[in-house]
Amino acid sequence: MSNPKNNQPKGDELKLLAAQTGVQTSIPAKSAVVIGGVAYTQAQLEAKLASLAAPYQSARDAKHAYLAAVLVKDQNIPAVQTFLVEFHAALIALFGRGSPLLAKFGFNPHKAKTMTSGEAVARAAKAQKTREMRGTLGPTEKAAIKAPPGTGATVSTTGAVTPVGSTAPNGAPETAPAQSSASTGNGASNPGQA
């Protein structure tokens, strides 16, 4: 909704409203005030000022009504969009995706894309060039570069990682490092400790 500050009288309208208050409180009822060569009594001045201020109030009221209507419209948008999507789906189910009857309801019928043989060749060449530039591999090429079988690692229940099929620098198969009894938490001390 609009900001209350933006809906308050300002400028000339504020001056007109202040003048109305001043005429009611400061000008005696039986006196006349000459403005632009025309004499006005207090009642005539009040009426004149009210008629001059009325369009400002009408404009602010209209703006307030407009902003309220826009707010209601904006709140209605999700319901409208949901209904239109469902309505479109129902029409497609009824008439088919490519039916020209969809245009009578405001929806564009689906048009199948047609491609000439020259366009298809150009598209394939462009795709091949993109694959070469990016180094994209197909399933056959990927299968050729996969790791050999038997590689990987195993993890024991204690969390030790043992590479599978790897060998230590001396040529013997690698094994997980032996854990001391102190690290297993069974309370036994290491040999050689006093």
N, C-alpha and C positions, 0 to 999 in steps of 0.2 A: 504494500500500500504506500501512499505518498507520505513523505516526511511532514509532520505537523507544522514545522517551521515554514515549509514551502507553501502551506495552505493558509497562511496568515496574511491579512491585508498589509500592503506596503506601497510605497511611492505615493502617487496621486490618490489612490483609494484611501490610504491611511490619512492623508490630509483632508479629504472629503468627510471622513467619519469624525475626525477631530473637529472640523468646522461645524458639523451637525451638533456635536456636544456643546461647542462654544455658543452657537446660536440659541440652543435651548436654555443654557444657564446664564448667559451674559447679555443678551439683547432683550430689552423689555417688549412685552407682547404688543403694545400699541405704537411702538416706534417704527420708523421706516428707514431702510438702508438703501442708498442709491448705488447700484452696481452697473457700470456700462451705460449710464443714462436711464436706467430703469429702476424705479423705486419698489422695494420688496418689504413686506411686513415680515414679522418673525415666522408666521405660519407659512408664508410664501417661500421664504428662504429655506425653511426645513423641507418643504416639498421639493424645491429645486435641487437642493443638495442630495436628497434621497433619490431623486430621479437620475442624477448624475452618477451616484454610487451604485445604483442597481445593476448596470451591466457588468461591473467588476465582480460583484457577488455572484451573478449568474454565471460568469466565466469560471470562477473558482468552483462553484457547485458542479458545473459541467465537467471540469477537469477532474474533480473528485469522483464523479460518477463514471467517467471514462477510465480512470485508473482502477476503480473497483471492478468494472466490466473486464478490463484486460487481465486482472488477477483471476477472476472466475474463468476466463478463457484459458489462461495458462495452466490452471489447475485441472482443466478438462482435457488437455492435450494427451496425457498418457492413456486415458480411456478411449479417446478417439483413435489414437495410433494402434492400440491393441485391437479394437474392433475392426479397423480397416485391414489389418494383417489377417485376422481370422476370416473376414468377409472375402478377401482376395483368395485365401486358401479354399474357401467353400466354392467360390466361382470356378477356380481351377479344377476342383473335383467334379463340378457339375458340367463344365464345358470343355475342359482340357487346357493345357498351358498355352498352346498356340492358337486358340480360338479367337477369331476376330470379334466375337461377341464381347470379349473382355473390355474392348475399347468403349463400348456403350456404357460401361459402369465406371469408366475413368481409369482403367488399368491397361497398361501396354501388354499386348500378347507377346509371348516368348518367340523370338526369332532365332532359328538355328543358324549358327555361324557357318558360312560357306567359305571355303578357301580354294583358290585356284591351285593347280599343280605347281605353278611357278612360286606362289606364295609358300606352299608347303615345303618346297626344296629350300627356299631362302630361310625359312624358319628352322629347318633341320640343320642347315649349315651354321646358322647363328648359334644354335644350341650347342653344336659340336665345338665351335670355337670357344664358347664360354667355358665348357667343360675342360678344354685344354688349358685355357688361361688360369683357371682355378685349381687345376690338378685333380679334378673330380674323377673318381674311379667307379667303375661298375662292379657288380657282384663278382664277376669272374676275376677281374684284376685284384679286388680286395682279397679273394680267397687265396691268390697266389702269394700274397705278402704276409699272411697271418703267421703268428709265431708257431714254431714247430711243436709237435705234441710232447708232453712230458715236462713242459716248463710251467712254472708257477710256484706256489708256496703252500705250506700247510701251517695251520695255527693250532697249537695244542690247547688243552683246557686251562693250562696255567698262563697262556698268552704268549708262549715262545713261538717265534716264527722260524720255520725251517724251509729253506729253498728246496724245491724238488728237482732232482737231476743235476744240481750244481756240485761242483767239486771244490775242495779247498786248494790253496796254492800248491800244496805238496802232492796233489793228485788224488788224495783220499776223499771220499764223499763227505760233504759237510753235514754236521749234525747240529742240533740245537745246543747251546751252551749248557753245561751241567750246572745245576743250581745247588748252592750250598744248603746244608740243613738249616742254617740260620735264616735263610731267605724264605724257606718253606713254612716257617712259623710253628714247627713242632717242638720248639723249646730246647733242642739239643745244641750244644755248642760245637764250633768248628774244632777239628783236631789241631793240636798245637797251641790252642789258647789255654792260658793258665787260669 
